[in-house]
């Protein structure tokens, strides 16, 4: 997902696959900036999950770590819902399966399975 956002930042003509599919081709500057912010968010999420498997140290105490895990489940559910109701058929086709898988995986992490 981060690599997709990187492509958008650098002007890849995939606007129909992001942000509701409102923009065909290259995204306007403000949406490319939003993609750059998304990259930072995805990096933080990746860091959190790398800490869950012991690659990085956990920065949060156990209680907050569990809350963080469930917050990420919620984040993915919101993303799944938003992409499911997108007016862009291309966006729905691309992101709904991805976010469904992310939601399932994040729930498994939150459940400690």
LUMPA-395958 format. One line per 3 residues: number of its first residue (from 1); their letters; for each residue x, y, z of N, C-alpha, C, O. Coordinates in steps of 0.001 Angstrom, whole numbers, plus 500000, padded with zeros to 6 digits. Layout:
N
NUM	A	X Y Z X Y Z X Y Z X Y Z; ...;
//
This chain:
113
1	XXX	500818 498818 500000 500000 500000 500000 500870 501257 500000 500558 502243 499333; 501952 501204 500751 502851 502368 500785 503479 502605 499416 503634 503750 498993; 503838 501534 498729 504429 501700 497401 503430 502303 496417 503812 503091 495552;
4	XXX	502172 501945 496540 501130 502554 495715 501065 504057 495996 500961 504864 495072; 501126 504424 497279 501088 505836 497644 502332 506571 497132 502241 507723 496705; 503481 505913 497172 504710 506515 496626 504510 506809 495139 504874 507881 494657;
7	XXX	503929 505851 494421 503681 506051 492995 502765 507249 492771 502987 508043 491856; 501736 507379 493606 500831 508526 493477 501555 509841 493752 501344 510828 493047; 502408 509854 494777 503162 511067 495107 503987 511523 493907 504077 512718 493626;
10	XXX	504578 510579 493214 505442 510916 492079 504686 511052 490755 505294 511126 489688; 503353 511083 490838 502564 511414 489664 502088 510270 488810 501698 510485 487663; 502108 509052 489334 501585 507926 488552 500119 508189 488195 499367 508690 489032;
13	XXX	499708 507868 486990 498338 508158 486547 497322 507122 487048 496695 506413 486261; 497180 507054 488373 496287 506064 488977 495269 506707 489904 494829 506089 490873; 494894 507941 489610 493956 508657 490459 492615 507970 490627 491956 508142 491652;
16	XXX	492200 507195 489637 490919 506485 489722 490924 505383 490783 489868 504868 491151; 492098 505029 491267 492220 503958 492252 492353 504492 493681 492560 503715 494613; 492236 505794 493857 492477 506384 495180 491547 507567 495434 491045 508196 494502;
19	XXX	491332 507850 496702 490580 509037 497124 489220 509139 496441 488816 510214 495997; 488527 508018 496363 487192 508011 495785 487159 507984 494276 486085 508041 493677; 488325 507897 493649 488395 507817 492194 487962 509089 491493 487586 509056 490321;
22	XXX	488011 510208 492198 487533 511482 491654 488415 512035 490541 487954 512806 489700; 489667 511642 490540 490627 512248 489622 491220 511187 488704 491906 510272 489159; 490949 511318 487413 491554 510403 486453 492984 510843 486216 493288 512035 486188;
25	XXX	493842 509880 486048 495250 510196 485789 495973 510645 487043 495743 510125 488135; 496842 511608 486869 497684 512126 487950 496840 512902 488957 495973 513688 488578; 497103 512673 490250 496376 513372 491302 496817 514830 491412 497975 515148 491141;
28	XXX	495904 515719 491805 496303 517099 492100 497268 517124 493292 497356 516162 494055; 497980 518230 493435 499034 518345 494454 498535 518048 495862 499229 517366 496617; 497368 518532 496239 496903 518311 497619 496634 516829 497899 496821 516369 499026;
31	XXX	496202 516089 496892 495992 514659 497073 497328 513914 497080 497470 512910 497777; 498295 514391 496321 499621 513782 496361 500255 514031 497729 500969 513172 498244; 499999 515197 498319 500470 515461 499682 499798 514489 500659 500457 513962 501555;
34	XXX	498498 514251 500493 497786 513292 501348 498386 511895 501197 498466 511146 502171; 498802 511546 499997 499464 510258 499787 500789 510198 500544 501150 509152 501084; 501509 511311 500585 502768 511362 501330 502513 511158 502821 503275 510463 503493;
37	XXX	501452 511756 503333 501078 511558 504739 500714 510096 504970 501076 509520 505996; 499998 509493 504021 499620 508082 504139 500857 507186 504224 500856 506186 504942; 501890 507543 503502 503137 506761 503560 503684 506761 504981 504119 505721 505477;
40	XXX	503667 507904 505635 504151 507990 507020 503282 507156 507956 503790 506488 508857; 501994 507200 507740 501083 506399 508570 501352 504909 508365 501421 504148 509330; 501503 504498 507112 501779 503081 506836 503120 502653 507426 503257 501518 507883;
43	XXX	504105 503542 507422 505404 503222 508026 505251 503007 509530 505853 502092 510094; 504449 503847 510176 504212 503684 511615 503483 502377 511897 503808 501678 512857; 502504 502047 511071 501773 500788 511245 502709 499602 511046 502663 498636 511809;
46	XXX	503553 499672 510027 504523 498592 509800 505454 498456 510993 505769 497343 511413; 505895 499575 511538 506752 499537 512727 506049 498889 513904 506650 498112 514646; 504777 499208 514072 504002 498594 515163 503949 497077 515003 504173 496332 515957;
49	XXX	503652 496632 513785 503552 495188 513575 504918 494502 513639 505005 493355 514077; 505960 495165 513220 507307 494596 513377 507649 494447 514855 508346 493508 515241; 507167 495358 515673 507369 495228 517125 506570 494046 517678 507002 493395 518629;
52	XXX	505412 493770 517086 504597 492652 517563 505302 491319 517381 505112 490396 518173; 506119 491218 516336 506810 489941 516083 508245 489958 516603 508999 489010 516382; 508622 491029 517290 509920 491075 517941 511068 491601 517101 512212 491569 517555;
55	XXX	510810 492082 515904 511875 492638 515066 512323 493990 515610 513509 494318 515596; 511354 494771 516087 511633 496057 516726 511163 495996 518173 510294 495189 518502; 511715 496824 519037 511228 496837 520425 509835 497460 520494 509510 498372 519734;
58	XXX	509023 496954 521412 507702 497534 521634 507874 498842 522392 508588 498896 523393; 507230 499876 521924 507334 501190 522543 506229 501447 523564 506325 502373 524369; 505192 500633 523529 504042 500833 524404 503978 499766 525485 504386 498627 525258;
61	XXX	503466 500127 526666 503201 499087 527662 502116 498130 527136 501380 498465 526208; 502033 496956 527731 501149 495893 527229 499710 496362 527037 499095 496041 526020; 499159 497115 527992 497762 497540 527893 497558 498463 526687 496596 498307 525935;
64	XXX	498464 499417 526511 498356 500336 525382 498656 499638 524063 498101 499991 523022; 499525 498660 524113 499823 497884 522915 498571 497157 522434 498282 497133 521237; 497827 496564 523373 496583 495884 523010 495559 496871 522439 494862 496560 521474;
67	XXX	495475 498057 523039 494573 499081 522523 494997 499486 521114 494159 499665 520231; 496302 499626 520914 496817 499954 519580 496461 498904 518556 496094 499222 517425; 496571 497637 518960 496209 496552 518037 494743 496647 517632 494414 496507 516454;
70	XXX	493865 496883 518599 492440 496989 518279 492127 498270 517516 491216 498292 516688; 492867 499328 517786 492686 500566 517026 493014 500333 515547 492352 500878 514665; 494032 499525 515290 494387 499217 513904 493338 498332 513237 493110 498443 512033;
73	XXX	492703 497459 514006 491579 496691 513458 490484 497676 513030 489947 497587 511926; 490168 498616 513926 489154 499621 513601 489529 500459 512397 488683 500745 511549; 490790 500856 512313 491299 501629 511182 491073 500870 509879 490638 501446 508881;
76	XXX	491373 499574 509896 491186 498755 508698 489708 498555 508364 489338 498527 507190; 488870 498417 509375 487427 498277 509142 486882 499551 508491 486100 499485 507543; 487298 500704 509005 486858 501970 508410 487327 502054 506952 486559 502445 506073;
79	XXX	488573 501690 506703 489086 501689 505338 488305 500743 504444 488014 501068 503293; 487966 499578 504969 487182 498596 504213 485810 499163 503860 485353 499043 502724; 485165 499776 504834 483839 500356 504593 483932 501483 503565 483153 501527 502614;
82	XXX	484880 502386 503758 485008 503531 502857 485295 503096 501415 484742 503654 500468; 486158 502101 501266 486458 501625 499919 485302 500824 499336 485126 500788 498119; 484516 500183 500191 483355 499421 499720 482270 500324 499162 481516 499918 498278;
85	XXX	482186 501543 499670 481144 502457 499200 481676 503486 498207 480958 504412 497828; 482917 503329 497790 483501 504257 496829 482705 504269 495530 482197 503236 495094; 482601 505435 494919 481938 505545 493619 482800 504953 492505 482309 504657 491416;
88	XXX	484080 504786 492791 485006 504273 491784 485015 502743 491801 485425 502118 492779; 484560 502167 490712 484573 500704 490594 486001 500173 490669 486251 499138 491286; 486938 500884 490039 488335 500448 490059 488890 500458 491475 489602 499535 491872;
91	XXX	488571 501490 492231 489043 501562 493620 488457 500417 494445 489171 499775 495214; 487170 500165 494286 486542 499058 495020 487194 497734 494669 487511 496938 495553; 487396 497492 493363 487966 496217 492933 489376 496008 493465 489754 494883 493792;
94	XXX	490149 497070 493553 491524 496951 494028 491597 496850 495546 492256 495954 496073; 490930 497752 496253 491183 497912 497684 490289 497097 498605 490700 496789 499724; 489084 496738 498180 488224 495956 499072 488871 494608 499428 488911 494269 500611;
97	XXX	489371 493835 498479 490036 492579 498870 491271 492812 499744 491516 492063 500689; 492040 493844 499428 493242 494140 500215 492856 494489 501649 493453 493980 502597; 491864 495353 501806 491474 495773 503151 490746 494669 503909 490824 494616 505137;
100	XXX	490057 493806 503220 489449 492655 503886 490547 491771 504482 490453 491344 505632; 491573 491504 503700 492697 490711 504194 493416 491416 505350 493760 490779 506346; 493640 492719 505220 494282 493475 506299 493443 493451 507572 493984 493335 508672;
103	XXX	492135 493560 507427 491252 493529 508596 491345 492172 509290 491442 492107 510515; 491316 491114 508530 491420 489765 509111 492770 489593 509807 492830 489110 510937; 493843 489985 509139 495179 489826 509726 495345 490675 510982 495909 490212 511974;
106	XXX	494858 491911 510946 494993 492757 512124 494148 492216 513285 494551 492327 514443; 492990 491636 512986 492180 491030 514036 492894 489821 514639 492832 489606 515849; 493562 489044 513817 494315 487889 514336 495438 488352 515260 495695 487725 516288;
109	XXX	496092 489424 514908 497151 489976 515772 496530 490460 517078 497047 490166 518155; 495430 491198 516991 494780 491731 518195 494279 490618 519117 494255 490774 520338; 493887 489510 518523 493406 488361 519312 494565 487479 519809 494345 486506 520531;
112	XX	495782 487825 519421 496988 487067 519795 496967 485652 519238 497418 484713 519894; 496448 485502 518036 496369 484174 517403 497583 483989 516513 497730 482944 515878;
//
